[in-house]
Amino acid sequence: MHARTNAAWLGWLAVLLVASCGGESRAREASAPRVPQPVPWTEEFREPSVLVAARIEVRGPIGLRQHLAVRQDPARHEHRETTTAEGYRIEARQRPESDGEQIVAHLDALEIHADELLSVLEGPGERDVVVHAEGDVFFRVLRTEQETRSPSLRLIGKP
């Protein structure tokens, strides 16, 4: 009789252990911070082109930095990367004593040249990739040689 009682007791104990392990796992999953996932990427900036302006801001979703390269030149440009409530921010600006060498970046096949400031924001709330340029803007699509000159320009890439 003791053997049956011990076997039954061990069976219930095993069931309770398995049930409690699953509960902890689910509780950990529910309390774990959620990491935003990259959204589908735009094809808008795959066409080789050049953008030149005094100030350029690039905003986009999580995954933006995988498509962006910013050339750093500490002698000429101040470079700062910070995490804010809005997302991950990169800023490059001319140093006061700089010789005026442009800040250069690449967003896929778009070559970016900023005379004063380049600001990038990769944010979880963003969906489109928006490039906003101000101050004596020059934009050229290399394949067609189509050029645009204006005080400001906004390029929008939708996923």
TORKOL-4160 file (C-alpha; in steps of 0.2 Angstrom, whole numbers, padded with zeros to 4 digits, m for minus):
159
<pt num="1" X="0000" Y="0000" Z="0000"/>
<pt num="2" X="0014" Y="0012" Z="0004"/>
<pt num="3" X="0022" Y="0009" Z="m0013"/>
<pt num="4" X="0005" Y="0014" Z="m0022"/>
<pt num="5" X="0004" Y="0030" Z="m0011"/>
<pt num="6" X="0022" Y="0035" Z="m0014"/>
<pt num="7" X="0020" Y="0032" Z="m0032"/>
<pt num="8" X="0004" Y="0043" Z="m0033"/>
<pt num="9" X="0012" Y="0056" Z="m0022"/>
<pt num="10" X="0028" Y="0057" Z="m0033"/>
<pt num="11" X="0016" Y="0058" Z="m0049"/>
<pt num="12" X="0007" Y="0073" Z="m0041"/>
<pt num="13" X="0023" Y="0081" Z="m0036"/>
<pt num="14" X="0030" Y="0079" Z="m0054"/>
<pt num="15" X="0014" Y="0087" Z="m0061"/>
<pt num="16" X="0016" Y="0102" Z="m0049"/>
<pt num="17" X="0034" Y="0105" Z="m0053"/>
<pt num="18" X="0030" Y="0105" Z="m0072"/>
<pt num="19" X="0016" Y="0117" Z="m0070"/>
<pt num="20" X="0026" Y="0129" Z="m0059"/>
<pt num="21" X="0040" Y="0129" Z="m0071"/>
<pt num="22" X="0029" Y="0134" Z="m0086"/>
<pt num="23" X="0021" Y="0148" Z="m0075"/>
<pt num="24" X="0038" Y="0156" Z="m0071"/>
<pt num="25" X="0043" Y="0155" Z="m0090"/>
<pt num="26" X="0027" Y="0164" Z="m0095"/>
<pt num="27" X="0029" Y="0177" Z="m0081"/>
<pt num="28" X="0046" Y="0181" Z="m0087"/>
<pt num="29" X="0041" Y="0182" Z="m0105"/>
<pt num="30" X="0027" Y="0194" Z="m0100"/>
<pt num="31" X="0038" Y="0205" Z="m0089"/>
<pt num="32" X="0053" Y="0205" Z="m0102"/>
<pt num="33" X="0055" Y="0221" Z="m0111"/>
<pt num="34" X="0050" Y="0220" Z="m0129"/>
<pt num="35" X="0063" Y="0224" Z="m0142"/>
<pt num="36" X="0055" Y="0233" Z="m0157"/>
<pt num="37" X="0058" Y="0224" Z="m0173"/>
<pt num="38" X="0064" Y="0231" Z="m0190"/>
<pt num="39" X="0050" Y="0236" Z="m0202"/>
<pt num="40" X="0051" Y="0232" Z="m0220"/>
<pt num="41" X="0063" Y="0243" Z="m0229"/>
<pt num="42" X="0060" Y="0255" Z="m0243"/>
<pt num="43" X="0067" Y="0254" Z="m0261"/>
<pt num="44" X="0067" Y="0273" Z="m0263"/>
<pt num="45" X="0086" Y="0276" Z="m0260"/>
<pt num="46" X="0093" Y="0262" Z="m0271"/>
<pt num="47" X="0095" Y="0274" Z="m0285"/>
<pt num="48" X="0112" Y="0281" Z="m0285"/>
<pt num="49" X="0110" Y="0300" Z="m0282"/>
<pt num="50" X="0118" Y="0315" Z="m0273"/>
<pt num="51" X="0110" Y="0327" Z="m0260"/>
<pt num="52" X="0119" Y="0342" Z="m0254"/>
<pt num="53" X="0112" Y="0355" Z="m0242"/>
<pt num="54" X="0117" Y="0366" Z="m0227"/>
<pt num="55" X="0107" Y="0355" Z="m0215"/>
<pt num="56" X="0100" Y="0337" Z="m0218"/>
<pt num="57" X="0089" Y="0327" Z="m0206"/>
<pt num="58" X="0086" Y="0308" Z="m0209"/>
<pt num="59" X="0072" Y="0300" Z="m0199"/>
<pt num="60" X="0067" Y="0282" Z="m0200"/>
<pt num="61" X="0062" Y="0266" Z="m0192"/>
<pt num="62" X="0072" Y="0253" Z="m0182"/>
<pt num="63" X="0084" Y="0246" Z="m0194"/>
<pt num="64" X="0089" Y="0263" Z="m0202"/>
<pt num="65" X="0107" Y="0262" Z="m0196"/>
<pt num="66" X="0109" Y="0246" Z="m0205"/>
<pt num="67" X="0107" Y="0256" Z="m0221"/>
<pt num="68" X="0117" Y="0271" Z="m0216"/>
<pt num="69" X="0135" Y="0275" Z="m0215"/>
<pt num="70" X="0142" Y="0292" Z="m0208"/>
<pt num="71" X="0160" Y="0297" Z="m0211"/>
<pt num="72" X="0168" Y="0303" Z="m0195"/>
<pt num="73" X="0181" Y="0317" Z="m0196"/>
<pt num="74" X="0185" Y="0322" Z="m0178"/>
<pt num="75" X="0197" Y="0336" Z="m0183"/>
<pt num="76" X="0183" Y="0345" Z="m0193"/>
<pt num="77" X="0166" Y="0338" Z="m0186"/>
<pt num="78" X="0158" Y="0335" Z="m0169"/>
<pt num="79" X="0150" Y="0318" Z="m0169"/>
<pt num="80" X="0138" Y="0313" Z="m0156"/>
<pt num="81" X="0127" Y="0297" Z="m0154"/>
<pt num="82" X="0114" Y="0297" Z="m0140"/>
<pt num="83" X="0099" Y="0287" Z="m0135"/>
<pt num="84" X="0083" Y="0298" Z="m0131"/>
<pt num="85" X="0065" Y="0295" Z="m0128"/>
<pt num="86" X="0062" Y="0297" Z="m0147"/>
<pt num="87" X="0075" Y="0284" Z="m0152"/>
<pt num="88" X="0093" Y="0283" Z="m0157"/>
<pt num="89" X="0101" Y="0300" Z="m0162"/>
<pt num="90" X="0116" Y="0303" Z="m0172"/>
<pt num="91" X="0122" Y="0321" Z="m0175"/>
<pt num="92" X="0137" Y="0327" Z="m0184"/>
<pt num="93" X="0141" Y="0346" Z="m0186"/>
<pt num="94" X="0155" Y="0357" Z="m0192"/>
<pt num="95" X="0167" Y="0362" Z="m0178"/>
<pt num="96" X="0169" Y="0381" Z="m0177"/>
<pt num="97" X="0188" Y="0380" Z="m0182"/>
<pt num="98" X="0184" Y="0368" Z="m0197"/>
<pt num="99" X="0189" Y="0372" Z="m0214"/>
<pt num="100" X="0171" Y="0368" Z="m0220"/>
<pt num="101" X="0174" Y="0351" Z="m0227"/>
<pt num="102" X="0157" Y="0343" Z="m0229"/>
<pt num="103" X="0149" Y="0330" Z="m0218"/>
<pt num="104" X="0147" Y="0315" Z="m0228"/>
<pt num="105" X="0135" Y="0300" Z="m0226"/>
<pt num="106" X="0127" Y="0286" Z="m0237"/>
<pt num="107" X="0109" Y="0280" Z="m0236"/>
<pt num="108" X="0109" Y="0265" Z="m0247"/>
<pt num="109" X="0114" Y="0273" Z="m0264"/>
<pt num="110" X="0110" Y="0291" Z="m0259"/>
<pt num="111" X="0126" Y="0301" Z="m0255"/>
<pt num="112" X="0123" Y="0314" Z="m0243"/>
<pt num="113" X="0134" Y="0330" Z="m0241"/>
<pt num="114" X="0129" Y="0342" Z="m0227"/>
<pt num="115" X="0138" Y="0359" Z="m0225"/>
<pt num="116" X="0133" Y="0362" Z="m0207"/>
<pt num="117" X="0123" Y="0348" Z="m0199"/>
<pt num="118" X="0118" Y="0330" Z="m0202"/>
<pt num="119" X="0105" Y="0324" Z="m0189"/>
<pt num="120" X="0099" Y="0306" Z="m0189"/>
<pt num="121" X="0085" Y="0298" Z="m0179"/>
<pt num="122" X="0081" Y="0280" Z="m0179"/>
<pt num="123" X="0065" Y="0278" Z="m0169"/>
<pt num="124" X="0052" Y="0264" Z="m0165"/>
<pt num="125" X="0038" Y="0276" Z="m0169"/>
<pt num="126" X="0044" Y="0279" Z="m0187"/>
<pt num="127" X="0038" Y="0270" Z="m0202"/>
<pt num="128" X="0043" Y="0279" Z="m0217"/>
<pt num="129" X="0061" Y="0285" Z="m0221"/>
<pt num="130" X="0061" Y="0304" Z="m0222"/>
<pt num="131" X="0076" Y="0314" Z="m0228"/>
<pt num="132" X="0073" Y="0333" Z="m0226"/>
<pt num="133" X="0086" Y="0345" Z="m0232"/>
<pt num="134" X="0086" Y="0364" Z="m0230"/>
<pt num="135" X="0098" Y="0378" Z="m0236"/>
<pt num="136" X="0103" Y="0379" Z="m0254"/>
<pt num="137" X="0098" Y="0361" Z="m0258"/>
<pt num="138" X="0105" Y="0352" Z="m0273"/>
<pt num="139" X="0099" Y="0335" Z="m0278"/>
<pt num="140" X="0104" Y="0324" Z="m0293"/>
<pt num="141" X="0099" Y="0307" Z="m0299"/>
<pt num="142" X="0115" Y="0301" Z="m0307"/>
<pt num="143" X="0107" Y="0289" Z="m0320"/>
<pt num="144" X="0096" Y="0302" Z="m0327"/>
<pt num="145" X="0106" Y="0317" Z="m0323"/>
<pt num="146" X="0090" Y="0325" Z="m0317"/>
<pt num="147" X="0094" Y="0340" Z="m0305"/>
<pt num="148" X="0084" Y="0349" Z="m0293"/>
<pt num="149" X="0089" Y="0365" Z="m0284"/>
<pt num="150" X="0078" Y="0373" Z="m0270"/>
<pt num="151" X="0078" Y="0381" Z="m0253"/>
<pt num="152" X="0072" Y="0364" Z="m0246"/>
<pt num="153" X="0068" Y="0346" Z="m0251"/>
<pt num="154" X="0059" Y="0332" Z="m0243"/>
<pt num="155" X="0062" Y="0314" Z="m0249"/>
<pt num="156" X="0051" Y="0300" Z="m0243"/>
<pt num="157" X="0054" Y="0282" Z="m0244"/>
<pt num="158" X="0039" Y="0271" Z="m0240"/>
<pt num="159" X="0041" Y="0252" Z="m0236"/>
